[in-house]
């Protein structure tokens, strides 16, 4: 126990979008020490850290600057922890195609470093790993039809993609995350480590500094606000289910609370059928909300792109009682309000501006 903490939670990638929102939630629990482990290279993380510092009235936040590719740094970060939420990753399919070796080192080897550190830390910490729907490949087995401005499943009984869907990695990113996904699952079987895998669909909400390759809902909204053109790949009828980041965190904590049922399990997580829409339909919602015209460029569909992905979340619901609660409108409202309340984060060109005095934010970083 440290400073009265009953548990110490490590969040790899904890300065990012999901990680900072999770850290805030955990800091609200007086019995929890939160250790953020991040290499601090992603755009906007300084702002997230400054925000977290402002919330840390009880000095329960610890920031460790490090990289999951460094096994020694990971062992240091994992020492003494009771829970690990492993979010650190290379997240873009395009980047994985350009540099598959780096993608492998971060996603596959980095995850193995986390698992090995967890296995040897003496506490058998709970480990939750955020995987991706990309492990299912292009989903060619799922026949789709055009319905207005979106694709729909040809099967009338379609309830979403279940965990029983065959793995079919398609892209270096899918391969690296899929390999990590399977390592996490197997460490529960071979080493009796309480691990959980979340294969996630699209997550969106406040503190998301989206770009074309990751965080597409926020990217669309910010681009429309800035009057910038948006590239649509293919016809834009591709369907995704979108989940509010706070619903994701509810799911993470539910999986932790029900570890007796969830250990060793894999769960698909997303907004489900009620929060699914096409790229074009999301753009039209944003256009209506902001009352600003869209500027669209069209390009060829990306290789391996899924025409339709909607998560079947019934397994997680059955094992934990979790259900998504926030609507698509709440998601867009949250992103818009975050942008509106933090205008100073963005430069005139529409990019996220860096904090000049970064060292002041990081003055408490553990070496």
Residue pairs with C-beta under 8 A, 6 or more apart in sequence:
2 8
2 33
2 80
3 33
3 58
3 59
3 60
4 30
4 31
5 31
5 32
5 33
5 60
6 31
6 32
7 31
7 32
7 33
7 82
7 83
8 32
8 33
8 34
8 35
8 80
8 81
8 82
8 83
9 26
9 32
9 33
9 34
9 35
9 81
9 82
9 83
9 84
9 85
10 35
10 37
10 77
10 78
10 81
10 83
10 84
10 85
10 125
11 19
11 22
11 23
11 26
11 34
11 35
11 36
11 37
11 84
11 85
11 87
12 19
12 37
12 38
12 68
12 74
12 77
12 84
12 85
12 86
12 87
12 88
12 114
13 19
13 37
13 38
13 86
13 87
13 88
13 89
14 20
14 22
14 23
14 34
14 35
14 36
14 37
14 38
14 63
14 85
14 87
15 36
15 38
15 40
15 42
15 45
15 48
15 49
15 52
15 63
16 38
16 42
16 45
16 48
16 87
17 48
17 203
17 205
17 207
17 208
17 209
17 215
17 245
18 87
18 130
18 203
18 245
18 248
18 249
19 36
19 38
19 48
19 85
19 87
20 48
20 49
20 51
20 52
20 207
21 205
21 206
21 207
21 245
21 246
21 249
22 85
22 87
22 249
22 252
23 34
23 36
23 52
23 61
24 51
24 52
24 55
25 246
25 249
25 253
26 32
26 34
27 34
27 52
27 55
27 56
27 60
27 61
30 58
30 60
32 60
33 60
33 61
33 62
34 60
34 61
34 62
35 62
35 63
35 64
35 77
35 81
36 49
36 52
36 61
36 62
36 63
36 64
37 64
37 66
37 68
37 74
37 77
37 88
38 45
38 63
38 64
38 65
38 66
38 88
39 65
39 66
39 67
39 68
39 88
40 46
40 49
40 65
40 362
42 209
43 209
43 211
43 351
43 352
44 207
44 209
44 345
44 352
46 354
46 355
46 358
46 361
47 342
47 345
47 352
47 355
48 207
49 63
49 361
49 362
50 355
50 361
51 207
52 61
53 61
53 361
55 61
62 364
62 366
63 362
63 364
63 365
63 366
64 73
64 76
64 77
64 365
64 366
65 362
65 365
65 366
66 73
66 74
66 76
66 77
67 73
67 110
68 74
68 88
68 106
68 110
68 111
68 113
68 114
69 105
69 106
69 109
69 110
69 113
70 113
71 113
71 116
71 117
74 110
74 113
74 114
74 117
75 116
75 117
75 120
75 121
77 117
78 84
78 114
78 117
78 118
78 121
78 125
79 121
80 121
80 123
81 121
81 123
81 125
82 123
82 125
82 126
83 125
83 126
83 127
83 256
84 114
84 118
84 125
84 126
84 127
84 128
85 128
85 130
85 252
86 111
86 114
86 127
86 128
86 129
86 130
86 184
87 130
88 106
88 110
89 106
89 107
89 110
89 130
89 177
90 96
90 102
90 103
90 106
90 107
90 173
90 176
91 173
91 213
91 214
92 173
92 213
92 214
93 134
93 171
93 173
93 174
93 213
93 302
93 304
94 213
95 102
95 103
95 173
95 213
96 103
96 171
96 172
96 173
96 176
97 171
97 172
97 173
100 172
100 176
103 172
103 173
103 176
104 172
104 175
104 176
104 179
106 176
107 173
107 176
107 177
107 179
107 180
108 176
108 179
108 180
108 183
110 180
111 129
111 180
111 183
111 184
112 180
112 183
114 127
115 127
115 183
115 184
115 187
115 193
115 195
118 124
118 125
118 127
118 187
118 193
119 187
119 191
119 193
124 192
124 193
124 194
125 193
125 194
126 194
126 195
126 196
126 256
126 259
126 263
127 184
127 187
127 193
127 194
127 195
127 196
128 195
128 196
128 197
128 198
128 252
128 255
128 256
129 180
129 181
129 184
129 195
129 196
129 197
129 198
130 198
130 200
131 177
131 178
131 180
131 181
131 184
131 197
131 198
131 199
131 200
131 266
132 173
132 174
132 177
132 199
132 200
133 161
133 199
133 200
133 201
133 268
133 270
133 306
133 309
133 311
134 169
134 170
134 171
134 173
134 174
134 177
134 178
135 167
135 168
135 169
135 174
135 177
135 178
135 181
135 199
136 161
136 165
136 166
136 167
136 168
136 199
136 306
136 309
137 167
137 168
137 169
137 170
137 174
137 304
137 306
138 168
138 170
138 304
138 305
138 306
139 161
139 165
139 168
139 306
139 307
139 308
139 309
141 165
141 166
142 153
142 158
142 161
142 307
142 308
143 153
143 154
143 155
144 151
144 152
144 153
144 154
144 307
144 308
145 151
145 152
145 153
145 154
146 237
149 236
149 237
149 278
149 280
149 281
149 284
150 237
150 239
150 277
150 278
150 280
150 281
151 237
151 238
151 239
151 278
151 307
151 308
152 158
152 239
152 308
153 308
158 310
159 273
159 312
159 314
160 241
160 268
160 270
160 272
160 273
160 310
160 311
160 312
160 313
161 268
161 309
161 310
161 311
161 312
162 268
162 312
162 314
162 315
163 199
163 266
163 267
163 268
163 312
163 315
167 178
169 175
169 178
170 303
170 304
171 303
171 304
174 304
181 197
181 199
181 266
184 195
184 196
184 197
185 195
185 197
185 264
185 266
187 193
187 195
188 194
188 195
188 263
188 264
189 264
194 259
194 263
194 264
195 263
195 264
196 255
196 259
196 262
196 263
196 264
196 265
196 266
196 267
197 265
197 266
197 267
198 248
198 251
198 252
198 255
198 267
198 269
199 266
199 267
199 268
199 269
199 311
200 243
200 248
200 269
200 270
200 311
201 240
201 241
201 242
201 243
201 268
201 269
201 270
201 271
201 309
201 310
201 311
202 216
202 217
202 240
202 241
202 242
202 243
202 270
202 271
203 242
203 243
203 244
203 245
203 248
204 210
204 215
204 217
204 218
204 242
204 243
204 244
204 245
204 331
204 335
205 244
205 245
205 246
205 331
205 334
205 335
205 338
206 245
206 334
206 335
206 337
206 338
207 245
207 338
208 215
208 217
208 218
208 245
208 335
208 338
209 215
209 218
209 345
209 352
210 216
210 217
210 218
210 219
210 220
210 221
210 222
211 219
212 219
212 231
216 279
217 242
217 282
217 331
217 332
217 335
218 335
219 230
220 230
220 282
220 283
220 286
221 286
221 290
221 332
221 335
221 336
221 339
222 339
222 346
222 350
223 229
223 230
223 350
224 230
224 283
224 286
224 287
224 290
224 292
224 294
225 290
225 292
225 339
226 350
227 292
227 295
228 295
228 350
229 295
229 296
229 297
230 283
230 294
230 295
230 296
230 297
231 296
231 297
231 298
231 299
232 279
232 280
232 283
232 296
232 297
232 298
232 299
233 298
233 299
233 300
233 301
233 302
233 305
234 300
234 301
234 302
234 305
235 280
235 301
236 278
236 279
236 280
236 283
236 298
237 278
237 279
237 280
237 307
238 278
238 279
238 305
238 306
238 307
238 308
239 276
239 277
239 278
239 307
239 308
239 309
239 310
240 270
240 276
240 277
240 278
240 279
240 309
240 310
241 270
241 271
241 272
241 273
241 275
241 276
241 309
241 310
241 311
242 270
242 271
242 275
242 276
242 277
242 282
242 328
242 331
243 269
243 270
243 271
243 275
243 324
244 271
244 324
244 325
244 326
244 330
244 331
244 334
246 326
247 271
247 324
247 325
247 326
248 269
250 322
250 325
251 267
251 269
251 316
251 320
251 322
254 316
254 320
254 321
254 322
255 262
255 267
255 316
255 319
255 320
255 322
256 262
257 320
258 319
258 320
258 321
261 319
261 320
262 319
262 320
265 315
265 319
267 313
267 315
267 316
267 319
268 311
268 312
268 313
268 315
268 316
269 311
269 313
269 316
270 309
270 310
270 311
270 313
271 311
271 324
271 328
272 310
272 311
272 312
272 313
272 324
273 310
274 324
275 324
275 327
275 328
276 310
277 285
277 328
283 294
283 296
284 294
285 328
285 332
286 294
286 332
287 293
287 294
289 332
289 336
290 336
313 322
313 324
316 322
317 323
339 346
344 353
345 352
345 353
346 352
346 353
347 353
355 361
